């Protein structure tokens, strides 16, 4: 973890848990993670950064983690143009 004021490779913009259920398969979990992060990014992102080539990534549970009860998805945003220096978060 580094402060947003220091150069950083990515910024975590959301964390959420997928619903408890039987293992739905890697493709289904990946799609739920992608959809969940995409829906959260629009409310987080400062509109002035929408045109600078940001990329969304996410970390999602694999089958072993799922079976151990871990359902957390972590959403990140990064720049294809090098490290971020400052937050891409919209100001209130």
C-alpha positions in Angstrom: 0.0 0.0 0.0 1.2 3.5 -0.9 -0.5 6.8 -0.5 -2.2 8.2 -3.6 0.2 11.2 -3.5 3.1 8.8 -4.4 3.4 7.2 -7.8 1.5 3.9 -7.8 0.6 1.2 -10.3 -3.1 0.9 -9.4 -5.8 2.3 -7.2 -8.3 0.1 -5.4 -11.7 1.6 -6.0 -14.1 -1.1 -4.6 -14.4 -4.3 -2.7 -17.5 -6.4 -2.6 -18.6 -9.9 -1.8 -20.2 -12.3 -4.3 -23.3 -14.1 -2.9 -22.9 -17.4 -1.0 -23.8 -20.2 -3.3 -22.3 -23.4 -4.7 -19.2 -22.8 -6.8 -20.6 -21.4 -10.1 -17.4 -22.0 -12.2 -14.5 -19.8 -13.1 -16.2 -18.1 -16.0 -19.3 -17.1 -14.0 -17.2 -15.8 -11.1 -15.0 -13.8 -13.5 -18.1 -12.3 -15.2 -19.7 -11.4 -11.9 -16.4 -9.7 -10.8 -16.1 -7.8 -14.1 -19.8 -6.7 -14.0 -19.6 -5.7 -10.4 -16.4 -3.7 -10.8 -17.6 -2.0 -14.0 -20.8 -0.8 -12.3 -18.9 0.6 -9.3 -16.2 2.4 -11.4 -18.6 4.9 -13.0 -19.6 6.2 -9.6 -16.0 6.4 -8.4 -14.2 7.9 -11.3 -13.6 11.6 -11.7 -15.0 12.4 -15.2 -11.8 14.4 -16.1 -9.9 11.0 -16.1 -12.3 9.2 -18.4 -10.3 10.0 -21.5 -6.7 9.2 -20.3 -6.7 5.5 -21.0 -7.5 3.9 -17.6 -7.8 0.1 -17.3 -9.9 -1.8 -14.9 -8.6 -5.0 -13.3 -10.0 -7.2 -10.6 -9.0 -10.0 -8.3 -11.6 -12.6 -7.6 -11.8 -15.9 -5.7 -10.7 -19.1 -7.3 -12.5 -22.4 -6.5 -10.3 -23.1 -3.5 -10.9 -19.7 -2.0 -14.6 -20.0 -2.8 -14.9 -23.4 -1.0 -13.1 -21.9 2.0 -15.8 -19.2 2.2 -13.9 -16.3 0.5 -16.1 -14.4 -1.9 -14.4 -11.0 -2.0 -13.7 -9.2 -5.2 -11.2 -6.4 -5.3 -11.5 -3.8 -8.1 -8.5 -1.7 -9.3 -7.9 0.9 -11.9 -4.6 1.7 -13.5 -3.2 3.8 -16.3 -1.8 2.4 -19.5 0.5 5.5 -19.6 2.5 4.7 -16.5 2.1 5.1 -12.8 -0.8 7.1 -11.3 0.2 10.2 -9.2 -2.9 11.1 -7.2 -6.3 9.6 -7.0 -8.8 9.2 -9.9 -11.7 9.4 -7.5 -14.4 11.9 -8.0 -14.5 14.7 -5.5 -17.6 15.1 -3.4 
